Amino acid sequence: MKLTSALLIIMISALGCRGQQVNLFNGKDLTGWHWDVPEMDNNKNVRNPFIVRDGLLVSLGKPGGHLITDAEYENFRLEVEYRFAGEPGNCGVLVFASTPRALYKMFPKSIEVQMMHENAGDFWCIVEDITVPDMEKRRGPKEEWGITEGKGRRILNLTDGSENPVGEWNTMVIECRGNTIKVWVNGDLVNYGYDCTASKGRIALQAEGAEVEFRKVVLSPLIQ
C-alpha cells in the first residue's frame, strides 16, 4: 500500500516525538528511493548511475541525474558519510526537493548543499531561495541574485579546509528546522541560512560527473 506524502510527513513528525532515526539507505538496495535521469527517458541502454556496491550507495557520476527519496521530510537532521574514492569531483545533497527538472531540465526545485571537492557546504539555490549573513559578500552583487538559469545562485560556505583528503571519508550534517538550514562538515559549521522559501520536501543525491560513495545516509527527526 502506498502512503501519501502528507501521511508520510505525519509519520516522520511522530517519529520525532520518539527521537528515532531513519536509515534512508539500508545497505542492500535502493528501497525508498527513485531516480530521475533524463538520458534514461528514451534509451533503455543507458546505465543507471545509482547502484549499490559492496554495501555502499554509489553515484557513478554519469549520466547526470538525481536519486530522490520517495518520502517528503521536514524538521530533520541528516547525516551523510561520503568520499570521492578516486578522482575529486562534484556532487551534492538536495533538501526540500519538489518539482523535477525545474532548472536546466535536470535539477529538481530545491536547495543544494554542495559536496564538490574543496567547496563542500556551499548553498546553490535551485528555484528556491535562502538568506545568509553577509549575503552580498558570499553571493555577489545583489542585482545578479536569482534562482533560475543564468542568475547568481551560489552562496559560498564559511570555511576552508574542513574536508578530508580525497579517498578519506567525510561526514556532512544538514539540519533543517522550519525554513532554516545549518550545515557541518567534519564537525565544522560551514553554512547557515534562514528565510528559505521551502520548509519540506524530498532529499536527493546527485550524479554530477564524479563517482562518489556513500556509506551512511541517516535522518533524525527534530523534536518540535
RAJOLIN-V713479 format. One line per field, one symbol per residue. phi: phi as a letter, one per 30 degrees, with the letter a starting at -180 (. if undefined). burial: 1 if it has 24 or more other C-alpha atoms within 12 Angstrom, else 0. Layout:
phi->???
burial->???
//
This chain:
phi->.dcdeddddddddddddciddbddcdibacejbbcbbeddebbddddddcbcbhicdbcdjbddlbcbddccbbhbcccbcbaddcddabaaccchdbedhdbhhbcdeacccdceeibdjecbdbhbbacbdheddccjeedcdabbeicdccbddcbbidddeejcdccccbccbiccbbbcbhjcdcaabbhddbbaldcbcccbjbdbcbcabbccecdd
burial->00000000100110110000111110000101111111000000000111100001111111111111111111111111111110011111111111010010011111111111111111111111111100100110000011110001111111000111000001111111111111111101111111011111111111110111111111111100
//
